[in-house]
Amino acid sequence: MKEKILSLGKFLKKNVYYVLLVACVIVVGTMITLTVTSPKDNDVVIEAPDTNQPNVNEPDVNVPDTNEPDTNEPDSPDQGVISNPVVFGSPVDGEVLGAFSVDELVYCSTLKQWQTHSGIDYACNAGDSVVSVFEGSVYKVEYNLLDGNVVTVDHGNGLMTKYGALDTVTVKEGDVLKKGDEIGKAGNSAMGEVNMGTHLHFETLLDGVSVNPIQYSSSNK
C-alpha cells in the first residue's frame, strides 16, 4: 500500500499540469450545468396582449349622434338676420335736391364750402309724412344744430337709416316699425342745410359707414 501511495504521488508531481487542467474542466462544466438547470428569478415573461382590454394609446373618438340638433345652426330662420330682402321704399314724397357724394366734393350754399355729402336730400312740403324705408326698430332720437331733429332706425345686420331735418318726431327709442310706418314730419331744422328750405336729409349706414341708399332701392335690384 505504501508503495502505491508513493507511486501515485510521483505520478501527480510529474503530471501536475494535466491534473490541474482536468480539474478546471470539471469545475467549469459543473458551473455551466448548474447555471442551465437552475431557475432564474430575473427572467422576463412576455404575455400576449389581452384583446379585450382597451388600447390606452389610441385617442378616444366620439361618434356624433345623428339625432342631436346642430347647435351651430340658428334656432329660427330669422335669428340675427333680416327676415325679408332689403328693398327700400321712399322715405318721403319728393324730388331729389342733393345726391349722395363721398368721392367728390359738392358745394354747400349754407356753409359756403365744398364738402362731401353722406346722404340724399329730398324736397318736400312742411308737415309731409316721413316714413321708415324698411322694417326695423328706432335706435336713437336726437337733436343737433347742424342736422336738426334726427331719427335713426336699426334694420339689423349692421344696417341703419337716418332721417334728418325733421320738424317733429312721432316715434320714440325702442319702437318697432314696419316698412312705411311714420317716424316724423318734414321740416327745416338742420342749420347746416337751412338754405335748402323744407327737405328731408336721408342717410344709410352699413356697419357705421355711410353708403349710397340707391343700392337698396327697387330700381337697383
DASUL-V564851 format. One line per field, one symbol per residue. psi: psi as a letter, one per 40 degrees, with the letter a starting at -180 (. if undefined). A space follows every 50 residues. Layout:
psi = ???
This chain:
psi = ddddddddddddddfdddddddddddddddddddddeiihdehhhhiiih eeiiheehihhhhiheeiiheeiidideheihdiihhiahdigiihdhih hediiihhddefihiiheahhhhiiheihhiheiiaihdihihiddeahh hhhheifehiihhifidiheiihehhiiheiieaiiafehdefdeeahih hhihhhfehhihddeeidee.
